[in-house]
Amino acid sequence: MLRAGIVGLGWWGRIITTTLSNSSRLRLVAAADVDPAAEKFANAHGLSFTTDTNSLLTNPDVDAVILCTPHTLHCDQIIRAAAAGKHVFCEKPLSLAHADAMRAVAACNTAGVVLGVGHERRFEPPTLDLRDAVDAGELGTLLQIEANFSQDKFLSLPADNWRLSEKDAPAGPMTATGIHLLDLGVSFLGRPVTVLARVATLGSELRNGDTLAAMVTFATGTNLMISAILATPFEGRFAVYGTRGWIEIRDKSHPENPTGWTMTRQIGAKDREFVDYPASSGVRANLEAFAAAALGEGAYPMPQQQMIDNIAALEAIFKSAKSRTIVPVERATGL
Ligand SMILES: NC(=O)c1ccc[n+]([C@@H]2O[C@H](COP(=O)([O-])OP(=O)(O)OC[C@H]3O[C@@H](n4cnc5c(N)ncnc54)[C@H](O)[C@@H]3O)[C@@H](O)[C@H]2O)c1
């Protein structure tokens, strides 16, 4: 059993706390939040509480920390936790800049601790089946991916909320939802080389942008098309097209309350198949895979090069959304 402390008890920190309440691999024991009002929630879930984040990051009673804090804090908090010898699970995005992702990964490797990232979509049962189908060659050569993650949850946030700021959340919907699609794209297509992105405010008061389209081109020449909108009801769709067939996954609900998925499979001229998946928590599966790796039971199933490539492409998307030009994705060697 891995003993963990959680930093940030806002929306997602609370979802993670309740999701882990009956985990047999990972036990939350402590929480930190700069907002003292979070103490009530922590106590109700049996967690010790502090407003001093540093004291949690160095708490000898925790083996691992889970970071659920605003994006600009991630890199520094990872480095501080790793220096204290804690395994680190960081919510997405790992950072907002390629150089920071490199620094965070290096800090964990130097300290010999496991780094996990909150990309639960990789761990959802239909995604795992899609990966098996791709690996088995069922779809043939991959040609294109179309992906959509949209929602309207942020419309009720106050205008000064960090999630709506250019500093913490550049390119409108990109760090909230688009980043999950980018991560999945990298997991299927490998190395991203260029991006072209457009962000606009078309249907809300979100000054930072409510509608994003991005095209990411990979070294293979394959394109990932990302659609992410913050001013329309929830939609989740990931569709992979190949020379032998295609598979589309549709989410029935937001991952905060997973109610299952539908998969459509079209393989060659066979009858089209429709597969219904029951509810399952990718969030919990991801955290338990992290715990298993931290407990020495095998590698965390997300290559560090993909963590870094994802952030390099994210940074290129920020630049492209501003410049409205095609931007190359950086890749440093030496990992
Ligand atoms: N994996 C997912 O699907 C998913 C979904 C939603 C949010 N997230 C991620 O979770 C993270 C948090 O997002 P959220 O929506 O919960 O935000 P939030 O604003 O609801 O919560 C953030 C919390 O962090 C606290 N905080 C701020 N600065 C702090 C500091 N220095 N030390 C300790 N606590 C601090 C705030 O008081 C707040 O309680 C982000 O990285 C976000 O992208 C992931």
The ligand as an ORCA input file, in Angstrom:
! r2SCAN-3c Opt
* xyz 0 1
  N      -7.278     14.666    -15.237
  C      -8.365     15.358    -15.428
  O      -9.261     14.938    -16.134
  C      -8.515     16.694    -14.753
  C      -9.773     17.295    -14.635
  C      -9.860     18.535    -14.000
  C      -8.719     19.173    -13.544
  N      -7.503     18.563    -13.721
  C      -6.261     19.218    -13.272
  O      -6.223     19.284    -11.856
  C      -5.471     20.420    -11.460
  C      -6.311     21.274    -10.524
  O      -7.448     21.729    -11.239
  P      -8.825     22.039    -10.471
  O      -9.854     22.134    -11.520
  O      -9.020     21.084     -9.357
  O      -8.515     23.489     -9.887
  P      -9.141     24.184     -8.600
  O      -8.891     25.629     -8.723
  O     -10.543     23.717     -8.367
  O      -8.247     23.593     -7.427
  C      -6.895     23.961     -7.239
  C      -6.618     23.921     -5.733
  O      -5.228     24.187     -5.522
  C      -5.114     25.049     -4.395
  N      -3.828     25.739     -4.470
  C      -3.489     26.842     -5.188
  N      -2.198     27.128     -5.009
  C      -1.702     26.188     -4.148
  C      -0.423     25.945     -3.576
  N       0.630     26.739     -3.850
  N      -0.298     24.898     -2.732
  C      -1.351     24.107     -2.431
  N      -2.583     24.275     -2.954
  C      -2.744     25.301     -3.807
  C      -6.320     25.979     -4.507
  O      -6.629     26.591     -3.263
  C      -7.405     24.996     -4.969
  O      -8.073     24.390     -3.875
  C      -5.067     21.129    -12.762
  O      -3.801     20.694    -13.131
  C      -6.112     20.646    -13.740
  O      -5.713     20.704    -15.099
  C      -7.399     17.333    -14.282
*
